Amino acid sequence: MNKAAALMVLIAGMFGAQVQAAGDAEAGATLFKRICGGCHQVGESARGSFGPQLNGIFGRPSGSTTDYQYSDAMKSAGIVWTRETLIAYLEDPKEVVPGTRMIFWGLSDPEKIENLLAYLQTFQPQ
């Protein structure tokens, strides 16, 4: 493959990933409040509660915030939260981290997951 073709593949992959991960942050905010907000917080004053705060979740190692007492399973999971690991975890938390204390059966709707991820992305450091 020549350099120009390789560059086109790279650019297409970058834009494809952006479109695929777009989601609707506003719909994600509504969903977050309904299914996540009872345990998790986001935003400027977020802190650990029944679950850890989720500011800056993308790129963060599992079990690593200091304001929450994680289960041994989560502390030793060795996961870095990426789009892919978060999708898998939201679909089936107990499959991804056996022994997690998170009381959530999972979310099977890919659109809702994308919306949640788009919302959480708004709380990443710039």
Residue, then its C-alpha position, 0 to 999 in steps of 0.5 A: m500500500n502506498k503512503a497516500a492510500a495508507l493515509m486515506v485508510l487512516i483518515a477514513g478510520m478516524f472519521g468512522a470512529q467519530v461517527q460510530a461513537a457520536g451518540d446523543a449527549e442530551a439523550g444520554a444525560t436523561l438516561f444517566k439521570r434515570i439509570c445511573g444517577g442514583c449511584h454515580q455523579v458527574g460534573e464539577s462537584a461530583r464525588g463518590s457516593f454509592g458508586p464512583q464519580l465518573n468524570g474523566i472515565f475514558g482512559r482511567p484505570s478501573g478502581s482508581t479514584t480515591d473517593y470511593q471504596y471499590s470492590d476487590a474485583m474492580k481494584s484487581a480487574g486491570i481494565v482501562w476504561t475505553r469506549e470498547t471496555l465501557i460498552a462491554y461493561l454496560e452490556d454485562p457488568k458481571e461478565v466483564v468484572p466478575g465479583t463487581r458490587m455494581i447492581f446493574w443487570g446491563l443495557s442491551d440497546p446499542e443506541k442508549i449505550e452510545n448516548l450514555l458514552a456521548y454524555l460521559q464524554t462531555f465530562q472528560p478533561q479538555 
